[in-house]
Amino acid sequence: MGIRKFAEKFTKPVDEQDREQLVTWCAERGGAPLNGLALRQPVRVVGEIRSVRIVPRAGAASLEATVQDGRGTMTAVFLGRRKIAGMSPGRRLALEGVATKQRSASNPEGGKDCLMYNPVYELL
C-alpha cells in the first residue's frame, strides 16, 4: 500500500491535493461543512477566502467575502463596510453566525447561494 499512496501523491492534480488539505485543515478546527449547513441556526464555519468584493446594497456599500472549505462555498456579507483589515483572498478565517439561502441571479434555474450576514469573524 505504501507504493500506491506514494504514486498517488505524484499523479493526483495539485488542485485536488490542495482541496483535500483544506478539508482536513477545516475539520481540525471544528468548522461545519459548507455543503451541509443547517439553515437559520447559529453555526461556526472555517475556510479560506476565495474572493472579496464591494457591492452596493440599498444605497450603502457592503463587503462580500466568498469563503470555501474544500466541500462548498458561502458568502459572508458585511453590511455598511468597505474594507476589513486583513481580509484578503487566500486568508483563512472562522465565521460564526446564522446561515441563510438566497436565490442567485447567476443561476436562474433555481440554484441558491448560502449567505451569512454580519458574521463574527476571526482571522486565522
Secondary structure, 3 states (H helix, E strand, C coil): CHHHHHHHHHHCCHHHHHHHHHHHHHHHCCCCCHHHCCCCCEEEEEEEEEEEEEEEECCEEEEEEEEECCCCEEEEEEECCCCCCCCCCCCEEEEEEEEEEEECCCCCCCCEEEEEECCEEEEC
